Amino acid sequence: MSRIKVSKTTLPNETKKSKEWPVVVYFWSFGLTILSYAFARAALDGQPHPYHWGAALIGGIVGIPLGWLWYRWRGDLF
């Protein structure tokens, strides 16, 4: 007889983890996108329009780690 110990196996449904991002990450990202676009629209009024889009893009990218920090600190919104 073999003396190999068999560890408990889990069902395939139990091993699947959610691949979705928390809602708070989306809220931070979209919120900072809109806020940074509005701020850039007011501050860079005489500049070309792609600067406003760039500011919105940067705001959305910055919102992702801030949303994850909020999620780790305070949890999800719903």
VMD Tcl script that builds the backbone (N, CA, C; Angstrom):
set m [mol new atoms 234]
animate dup $m
set s [atomselect $m all]
$s set {name element resname resid chain x y z} {
  {N N MET 1 A 0.830 -1.188 0.000}
  {CA C MET 1 A 0.000 0.000 0.000}
  {C C MET 1 A 0.871 1.248 0.000}
  {N N SER 2 A 0.339 2.241 -0.598}
  {CA C SER 2 A 1.059 3.494 -0.683}
  {C C SER 2 A 0.799 4.331 0.560}
  {N N ARG 3 A 1.802 5.053 0.978}
  {CA C ARG 3 A 1.647 5.919 2.152}
  {C C ARG 3 A 1.579 7.386 1.749}
  {N N ILE 4 A 1.066 7.641 0.587}
  {CA C ILE 4 A 0.938 9.004 0.104}
  {C C ILE 4 A -0.309 9.623 0.724}
  {N N LYS 5 A -0.129 10.782 1.304}
  {CA C LYS 5 A -1.265 11.489 1.879}
  {C C LYS 5 A -1.946 12.314 0.790}
  {N N VAL 6 A -3.232 12.204 0.742}
  {CA C VAL 6 A -3.996 12.947 -0.254}
  {C C VAL 6 A -4.595 14.163 0.434}
  {N N SER 7 A -4.299 15.304 -0.124}
  {CA C SER 7 A -4.878 16.513 0.449}
  {C C SER 7 A -6.310 16.655 -0.054}
  {N N LYS 8 A -7.067 17.410 0.673}
  {CA C LYS 8 A -8.446 17.638 0.276}
  {C C LYS 8 A -8.468 18.445 -1.017}
  {N N THR 9 A -9.264 18.019 -1.905}
  {CA C THR 9 A -9.409 18.765 -3.153}
  {C C THR 9 A -10.690 19.577 -3.086}
  {N N THR 10 A -10.674 20.678 -3.765}
  {CA C THR 10 A -11.858 21.529 -3.783}
  {C C THR 10 A -12.592 21.341 -5.094}
  {N N LEU 11 A -13.827 21.638 -5.055}
  {CA C LEU 11 A -14.631 21.562 -6.264}
  {C C LEU 11 A -14.253 22.693 -7.204}
  {N N PRO 12 A -14.458 22.499 -8.494}
  {CA C PRO 12 A -14.105 23.573 -9.438}
  {C C PRO 12 A -14.846 24.882 -9.174}
  {N N ASN 13 A -16.053 24.815 -8.656}
  {CA C ASN 13 A -16.811 26.040 -8.374}
  {C C ASN 13 A -16.212 26.823 -7.224}
  {N N GLU 14 A -15.610 26.128 -6.285}
  {CA C GLU 14 A -15.035 26.803 -5.122}
  {C C GLU 14 A -13.708 27.478 -5.456}
  {N N THR 15 A -12.981 26.951 -6.418}
  {CA C THR 15 A -11.679 27.519 -6.737}
  {C C THR 15 A -11.793 28.769 -7.596}
  {N N LYS 16 A -12.906 28.952 -8.279}
  {CA C LYS 16 A -13.070 30.142 -9.102}
  {C C LYS 16 A -13.253 31.355 -8.217}
  {N N LYS 17 A -12.440 32.338 -8.463}
  {CA C LYS 17 A -12.580 33.598 -7.744}
  {C C LYS 17 A -13.131 34.627 -8.703}
  {N N SER 18 A -13.749 35.614 -8.158}
  {CA C SER 18 A -14.344 36.645 -8.986}
  {C C SER 18 A -13.254 37.450 -9.678}
  {N N LYS 19 A -13.399 37.620 -10.975}
  {CA C LYS 19 A -12.437 38.399 -11.747}
  {C C LYS 19 A -12.903 39.836 -11.931}
  {N N GLU 20 A -14.047 40.155 -11.413}
  {CA C GLU 20 A -14.592 41.502 -11.550}
  {C C GLU 20 A -13.925 42.450 -10.559}
  {N N TRP 21 A -13.815 43.701 -10.967}
  {CA C TRP 21 A -13.309 44.730 -10.071}
  {C C TRP 21 A -14.434 45.211 -9.181}
  {N N PRO 22 A -14.112 45.675 -7.980}
  {CA C PRO 22 A -15.145 46.245 -7.110}
  {C C PRO 22 A -15.727 47.524 -7.710}
  {N N VAL 23 A -16.946 47.833 -7.343}
  {CA C VAL 23 A -17.644 49.003 -7.874}
  {C C VAL 23 A -16.923 50.291 -7.501}
  {N N VAL 24 A -16.324 50.323 -6.338}
  {CA C VAL 24 A -15.656 51.538 -5.887}
  {C C VAL 24 A -14.491 51.906 -6.802}
  {N N VAL 25 A -13.849 50.941 -7.432}
  {CA C VAL 25 A -12.754 51.228 -8.363}
  {C C VAL 25 A -13.305 51.932 -9.600}
  {N N TYR 26 A -14.427 51.451 -10.110}
  {CA C TYR 26 A -15.059 52.103 -11.261}
  {C C TYR 26 A -15.512 53.517 -10.912}
  {N N PHE 27 A -16.096 53.696 -9.732}
  {CA C PHE 27 A -16.559 55.024 -9.324}
  {C C PHE 27 A -15.400 56.007 -9.241}
  {N N TRP 28 A -14.296 55.594 -8.626}
  {CA C TRP 28 A -13.135 56.482 -8.521}
  {C C TRP 28 A -12.581 56.813 -9.897}
  {N N SER 29 A -12.492 55.803 -10.745}
  {CA C SER 29 A -11.932 56.030 -12.071}
  {C C SER 29 A -12.805 56.975 -12.898}
  {N N PHE 30 A -14.096 56.713 -12.964}
  {CA C PHE 30 A -14.990 57.576 -13.737}
  {C C PHE 30 A -15.120 58.953 -13.108}
  {N N GLY 31 A -15.162 59.001 -11.784}
  {CA C GLY 31 A -15.279 60.288 -11.102}
  {C C GLY 31 A -14.079 61.181 -11.345}
  {N N LEU 32 A -12.881 60.607 -11.235}
  {CA C LEU 32 A -11.687 61.415 -11.480}
  {C C LEU 32 A -11.519 61.751 -12.955}
  {N N THR 33 A -12.037 60.902 -13.840}
  {CA C THR 33 A -12.004 61.227 -15.267}
  {C C THR 33 A -12.811 62.486 -15.543}
  {N N ILE 34 A -14.033 62.506 -15.036}
  {CA C ILE 34 A -14.916 63.657 -15.265}
  {C C ILE 34 A -14.394 64.897 -14.555}
  {N N LEU 35 A -13.935 64.730 -13.317}
  {CA C LEU 35 A -13.432 65.866 -12.549}
  {C C LEU 35 A -12.178 66.468 -13.187}
  {N N SER 36 A -11.260 65.617 -13.623}
  {CA C SER 36 A -10.036 66.148 -14.223}
  {C C SER 36 A -10.315 66.768 -15.589}
  {N N TYR 37 A -11.270 66.226 -16.336}
  {CA C TYR 37 A -11.635 66.846 -17.609}
  {C C TYR 37 A -12.232 68.233 -17.377}
  {N N ALA 38 A -13.134 68.331 -16.391}
  {CA C ALA 38 A -13.759 69.622 -16.105}
  {C C ALA 38 A -12.727 70.638 -15.620}
  {N N PHE 39 A -11.806 70.195 -14.775}
  {CA C PHE 39 A -10.762 71.096 -14.287}
  {C C PHE 39 A -9.855 71.539 -15.434}
  {N N ALA 40 A -9.467 70.589 -16.290}
  {CA C ALA 40 A -8.605 70.945 -17.419}
  {C C ALA 40 A -9.333 71.839 -18.403}
  {N N ARG 41 A -10.627 71.652 -18.555}
  {CA C ARG 41 A -11.418 72.497 -19.453}
  {C C ARG 41 A -11.398 73.948 -18.964}
  {N N ALA 42 A -11.481 74.122 -17.641}
  {CA C ALA 42 A -11.477 75.471 -17.081}
  {C C ALA 42 A -10.060 76.061 -17.047}
  {N N ALA 43 A -9.085 75.242 -16.676}
  {CA C ALA 43 A -7.722 75.752 -16.505}
  {C C ALA 43 A -6.994 75.920 -17.845}
  {N N LEU 44 A -7.273 75.058 -18.797}
  {CA C LEU 44 A -6.563 75.089 -20.079}
  {C C LEU 44 A -7.499 75.519 -21.202}
  {N N ASP 45 A -8.249 76.563 -20.965}
  {CA C ASP 45 A -9.275 76.967 -21.923}
  {C C ASP 45 A -8.694 77.377 -23.264}
  {N N GLY 46 A -7.557 77.994 -23.282}
  {CA C GLY 46 A -6.972 78.455 -24.533}
  {C C GLY 46 A -6.140 77.398 -25.245}
  {N N GLN 47 A -5.943 76.256 -24.624}
  {CA C GLN 47 A -5.100 75.203 -25.192}
  {C C GLN 47 A -5.921 74.303 -26.127}
  {N N PRO 48 A -5.250 73.519 -26.958}
  {CA C PRO 48 A -5.963 72.592 -27.842}
  {C C PRO 48 A -6.758 71.543 -27.050}
  {N N HIS 49 A -7.791 71.030 -27.693}
  {CA C HIS 49 A -8.700 70.115 -27.014}
  {C C HIS 49 A -8.058 68.788 -26.590}
  {N N PRO 50 A -7.078 68.235 -27.297}
  {CA C PRO 50 A -6.475 66.982 -26.830}
  {C C PRO 50 A -5.838 67.084 -25.443}
  {N N TYR 51 A -5.479 68.276 -25.017}
  {CA C TYR 51 A -4.970 68.420 -23.646}
  {C C TYR 51 A -6.054 68.082 -22.628}
  {N N HIS 52 A -7.282 68.428 -22.922}
  {CA C HIS 52 A -8.375 68.106 -22.007}
  {C C HIS 52 A -8.590 66.593 -21.966}
  {N N TRP 53 A -8.505 65.957 -23.129}
  {CA C TRP 53 A -8.659 64.502 -23.166}
  {C C TRP 53 A -7.524 63.820 -22.415}
  {N N GLY 54 A -6.313 64.350 -22.576}
  {CA C GLY 54 A -5.171 63.783 -21.856}
  {C C GLY 54 A -5.322 63.907 -20.349}
  {N N ALA 55 A -5.828 65.046 -19.916}
  {CA C ALA 55 A -6.062 65.222 -18.476}
  {C C ALA 55 A -7.122 64.246 -17.987}
  {N N ALA 56 A -8.155 64.011 -18.786}
  {CA C ALA 56 A -9.192 63.046 -18.400}
  {C C ALA 56 A -8.617 61.640 -18.344}
  {N N LEU 57 A -7.764 61.288 -19.296}
  {CA C LEU 57 A -7.135 59.973 -19.308}
  {C C LEU 57 A -6.252 59.773 -18.078}
  {N N ILE 58 A -5.464 60.779 -17.760}
  {CA C ILE 58 A -4.601 60.692 -16.578}
  {C C ILE 58 A -5.441 60.578 -15.306}
  {N N GLY 59 A -6.538 61.339 -15.231}
  {CA C GLY 59 A -7.422 61.250 -14.074}
  {C C GLY 59 A -8.031 59.872 -13.921}
  {N N GLY 60 A -8.424 59.251 -15.037}
  {CA C GLY 60 A -8.982 57.904 -14.968}
  {C C GLY 60 A -7.958 56.875 -14.547}
  {N N ILE 61 A -6.732 57.035 -15.037}
  {CA C ILE 61 A -5.673 56.089 -14.667}
  {C C ILE 61 A -5.296 56.246 -13.199}
  {N N VAL 62 A -5.267 57.468 -12.707}
  {CA C VAL 62 A -4.953 57.708 -11.292}
  {C C VAL 62 A -6.092 57.195 -10.402}
  {N N GLY 63 A -7.313 57.224 -10.914}
  {CA C GLY 63 A -8.459 56.772 -10.128}
  {C C GLY 63 A -8.461 55.283 -9.851}
  {N N ILE 64 A -7.808 54.494 -10.696}
  {CA C ILE 64 A -7.810 53.037 -10.501}
  {C C ILE 64 A -7.071 52.641 -9.221}
  {N N PRO 65 A -5.809 53.058 -9.015}
  {CA C PRO 65 A -5.172 52.674 -7.742}
  {C C PRO 65 A -5.820 53.327 -6.526}
  {N N LEU 66 A -6.363 54.540 -6.700}
  {CA C LEU 66 A -7.063 55.151 -5.566}
  {C C LEU 66 A -8.316 54.356 -5.198}
  {N N GLY 67 A -9.004 53.853 -6.202}
  {CA C GLY 67 A -10.167 53.007 -5.935}
  {C C GLY 67 A -9.785 51.718 -5.232}
  {N N TRP 68 A -8.673 51.124 -5.636}
  {CA C TRP 68 A -8.223 49.908 -4.959}
  {C C TRP 68 A -7.787 50.198 -3.524}
  {N N LEU 69 A -7.146 51.339 -3.318}
  {CA C LEU 69 A -6.787 51.707 -1.941}
  {C C LEU 69 A -8.033 51.897 -1.088}
  {N N TRP 70 A -9.034 52.551 -1.644}
  {CA C TRP 70 A -10.290 52.739 -0.918}
  {C C TRP 70 A -10.921 51.379 -0.605}
  {N N TYR 71 A -10.881 50.473 -1.566}
  {CA C TYR 71 A -11.458 49.141 -1.380}
  {C C TYR 71 A -10.731 48.386 -0.275}
  {N N ARG 72 A -9.404 48.494 -0.235}
  {CA C ARG 72 A -8.644 47.813 0.819}
  {C C ARG 72 A -8.875 48.437 2.189}
  {N N TRP 73 A -9.078 49.752 2.207}
  {CA C TRP 73 A -9.226 50.472 3.469}
  {C C TRP 73 A -10.660 50.411 3.989}
  {N N ARG 74 A -11.622 50.721 3.133}
  {CA C ARG 74 A -13.015 50.858 3.568}
  {C C ARG 74 A -13.961 49.782 3.053}
  {N N GLY 75 A -13.550 49.025 2.046}
  {CA C GLY 75 A -14.411 47.993 1.472}
  {C C GLY 75 A -15.196 48.553 0.290}
  {N N ASP 76 A -16.041 47.705 -0.254}
  {CA C ASP 76 A -16.810 48.091 -1.426}
  {C C ASP 76 A -18.003 48.933 -1.027}
  {N N LEU 77 A -18.617 49.577 -2.013}
  {CA C LEU 77 A -19.740 50.469 -1.732}
  {C C LEU 77 A -21.029 49.711 -1.489}
  {N N PHE 78 A -21.211 48.605 -2.199}
  {CA C PHE 78 A -22.486 47.871 -2.064}
  {C C PHE 78 A -22.297 46.553 -1.371}
}
mol reanalyze $m
mol bondsrecalc $m
mol representation Tube
mol addrep $m
